[in-house]
Amino acid sequence: MASAVDVLTTEEIRSLRRLSTGHGLGAITWSWGVIGAALAIAGTWPSVWTLGLAWVLVGGRQVALAVLMHEAAHGTLLADRRWNDRVGQWLCGRPVWLDLVRYRAHHLKHHRFTGTPDDPDLPLITPFPTTRWGLIRKLLRDVSGISGLRRLVGLVLIDLGWVRYTLSGEAEWLDQTGRTASGRLRDGLQEIGPVVATNAALALALHAAGVGWTWWIWAVAWLTTNGLFLRLRGLAEHAVTEISDRRLRNTRTTHVGWLARATVAPHQVAYHLEHHLLMTVPFHQLPRLHRLLRARGALDGAPVADSYADVLVALSSA
């Protein structure tokens, strides 16, 4: 099968591509609602259990916001394109230090060249499979905040124009000839300013609710659990699959339970093979697309994992 068009009817594809503002706004409201509830509970009844729960849930919902910004980058979060971009940028991307415009250009290139030497995300998956201890070290760096601090420094350098924007972790230093210090600062403020503004708004809202100190849970989660969950999700999507341009071989779908949906794979993002086959299908339609493809045998032999535990075994099989 070269594409989903080979097994789906025109009417089915049209139905699958139908956008729903209600689903998009509902997903955003749910994600922010979980964040607010987790921080309110931790702030009102602080304990090891409530703080730990908030640490995990907030990191997972930060991933959820990134996933919804990814949805907006494809123009499928809200039916109105202008509001799709505004909401995706300000309510989903900026609070977790993501820029919809830059991400869209990078990500659409990934879709165009998935699994080929021109895929900008290829460096993320080429080190795998690795040894079990090698994988454990990476995950420990994530959960301890070491990777998060490196990401923080990298984002600052990107926003100041010292390093080219990338999600692969590879730094490409840019020529600074002709750039003044004031120009770099001005460009940096244009990118960092919205991140500061949205986080300040969150901090003020928490302060008004009487739990202002819990913003630090948000910050620590961004540095730790958020990075851990992002890594696991990203590796599951393409690592240890076929390095080629065959979409039914270079992308993985992973079946998930409630715990994975709360952390690693919110908003149907684990249906990644289906997303690559028809990237204009909104997230809430991906389970239906999966069922249609499976019923017609299109997924026979494709990388479909039963769980993230199975993916971790594959990643550490070297």
N, C-alpha and C positions, 0 to 999 in steps of 0.2 A: 504494500500500500504506500503510494507516494504522498498522499495527504488524506485528510478526513473527508474531502470531497468525494473520494473514491467509494466510500461506503455509506455516506449520508445523503439524503435527498435535499434538494434546494430548499424545500419548505422546512425541513428539520434544522438546517443550518440557519435559516432566517429566524426561526423560533429560538434557537439557542443563543443567537446574537442579540436578542431583544434586551435592551437596557432597563434597569429598574432603579429609579432614584430612591424608592422606599427601602430596597435592600441595602443600598449604599449608605444611606443615612442611618439605617438601623444598625449596621455593622459598626459605624463610627460611634454611635451613641452607646452601644454595648461595650466597646473597647474602653472608652473614657469612663463609662459607668463602673466597670470593674476596677479601673485604676483608682477612681474616687472612693469606692467602697473599701478597697484594700488599704488605702492610706488613712481613711477615716477610722477604720477599726484599729489599725496599728497605732494611730495617734491617740485614740481615746482609751484603749486598753493595751498599752505597750507591754509586751512579753516576748520571750524567745519565740513562741509559737506564732503570734500575730505578726511580729517583725519578719520572721522567716517566710511566712505565707505571703506577705506583701512583697518581699524581695523576689520571690518566684513569680507571683502573679503580675507584678508591675513589669518585670523583664519580659514576660510573655506578651503582655499587652503592648509594650513598645515594639515588639516584633509585629504584632497585629497592625499597629499604625503604619509600620514600614510596608507591610503587605498591602494595605489599603492605598498607600501612596503609589505602590507598584501598579495597583489596579487603575488608579487615576492616570498613570503614565501611559497606559494602553487606551485611555479614553473610555473606560468601562465602569467607572465608579458611580457616576451620576449621568442621567440622560442629557442634561444640558452641558455642552462642552466647556463653556466659560466657568460655570460653577464647579464642574468636575475638576478643573485645574486649580481654581481658587481654594476649594475645600481640601483637595488632595495635598496642596502645598502647605496651607496654614494650619489645618487641624490634624494632618497626618504626618507630613514630611518634616516641616521645620522644627516641631518640638523634639524630634529624635535626631536632629542634625542631618537631615537629608534635604536635597534640593530637587524638586520635581523636574525642572527644566534640564539640568545636567544629567540627572538619572535617566530621563527618557532617551536622550541621545545615546548614552552609553548602553542602555538596556536593549534598545531596538537593534543596535549593532550586534549584540549578543544573540538575539533571535535570528538575525539574518545569517550569521556565520557560526551557529552553534556546532561545536565539535570539530571545527576546522582551525588551521593556524591563525586565522583572522579573528577568532572568537576572543573578545577582550577578557572574558572570565576564565579562559583556559588555564592560566597559572594557578587558579584556585584548586583545580582538581588533579593536575599532573603529578603532584607528589604522592598520590594514592594509587594502589594500596600501600600502606606503611606497616610498620610493626605495631603490635599492641601497645608497647610502651611509648612509641612515638606518638600514637594517637592520644594516649592518656596525658602525655606532656602538653600537647596542644590544648586539650580540654581543661587541664589544670591552669594553664596560663589564662584561659578565658574566665574561668570561675573566680580566679584570684584577682582579676582586674589588670594583670600585666598587659594582656592583649588590648584591653580597653584603653589603657593609658597610651599605648602606641597608636591606637586608632585616633584618639583625641589629638595627639601631636600631628598625625598625618592630616587630619581634617583642617587643623589650623594652617598648616603649610599649603594645603590645597586652596583654602579660602584666601590666603594672602598672595596666591599666584606663584608660589615657589615650585610647586609640584603639580603635574597634570592630574586632572580628576580621573580616578580609577577606583574600582571596587575590588580589584584583584590583589591588593597589598603590595604591588610592585611600584616603587617610586621612580618617576621619570622627571628629573629636574628640568625646569624651564629656563631658557635664556633670559637673563634680567637686563640685557643691554637696552638702554633707553628708558628704563623704568626708574622713577624716582621713589624715594622712601614715602613721600606723601601720597604718591599714586598707588603704591602697594597698600598703604593703610586705608585709603579710600575704597579700593576694590575689596579689601578684606572686610571692612565694616558693612559693605553692601551684602556680603554673604553671611557674616557672623551676626550682624545686627538682628535679622529675623529670628535666629536661634535664641539669642538673648531675650528678645521681646516675648516670644512665645513661652519661654521658660519662666520669665518674670511674671507673666500673666498667670501661669500655673501656680507659682509661689504665692502670689497675692491671693488667689482663690483659696488656697490651702490655709493661708493666714486668716482670711475672713471666716473660714470654717473652724478656726481655733486649733488647727493642727499644722501650723506653718512649718515646723521643724521636719515634717515628713517629706518635704521636698528632697531632703538628703537621701531618703530611701529611693526616690526616683533617680537621683544622680548615681548612686551606687549601683542600682539595678542596670542602668545604661552601661556602666563600665564592666559589669560582670555577667549576670544571667542573660541579659539581652544579647551580648556578644556570643555567649555559649550557645544559645538557641539559634541565633543567626547562622553560626558555623554549622551546626548539625543539619539545619534545614538546607543550607546551600550545598553542602556535600552530598546530601541525599538526592538532590536534584540531578546531578550530573557525574559525580565521582564514581569511578569503577564501572563506567558504562563504556560502550564502544566509542573510540575517538574517531568519529567520521561525521559526515553530514546527513546520515540516515536518522531521521527524527524518531523512528520507532526503535532505535537502538542506542541513541546518545542521550536520552532523557529518561528519568525514572519517576514513576508514581509510587507513593508509599501509602499503604492503608494505615489509618491512625485511629486511636481511641480517644477518650475524653481528656486524658492527661496530655497527650501530644497536641490536641487541639487547643488546650489552655496555655501551652508553652511554645513548642517548636513550630507547629503547623496550624495556625489559625486561619479562619476564613477560606477553607477549601484549598489552600495553597499547595497541599501535598499532591493534588491532582496535576502534577507538573507536566507529565507527558501530554495529557489532554490539552493543557494550556499552550504547549508548543505547537501542537497540531492545528489549533484554532485559537490564536492569541487574542482575537476580538470577542471571545465568549466571556461574559462577566462571571465572576467567581461563584455566584450562587447557582449557575447553570452547569458548572463543571462536573458535579456528581451525575447529573443526567447524561452528559456527554460520555462520561466513563461507562455508564450502563449500556448506552447504545453501541459504543465501540466494542465492549466486551461481548455483548450478545451476538455481534456479527463477526466475531473471531478476529477482529483487527488487532487485539492486544495479545494474541497468542505468540509466545516467545519474546514479548517485549519486557523491558526491565520494570517489573511491578513487584515491590517488596511487601511482605506481610506486616512489617513493623519497622520502627527505627532501630530496634535491637538487631534485626537482621542486617540492616544497612551498616551498623557499627561493626558487625562481624566481617562483612565484606571489606570495609575500609581498612581493617587491621589484619588482613589475611596474608600479608607479605612475610 
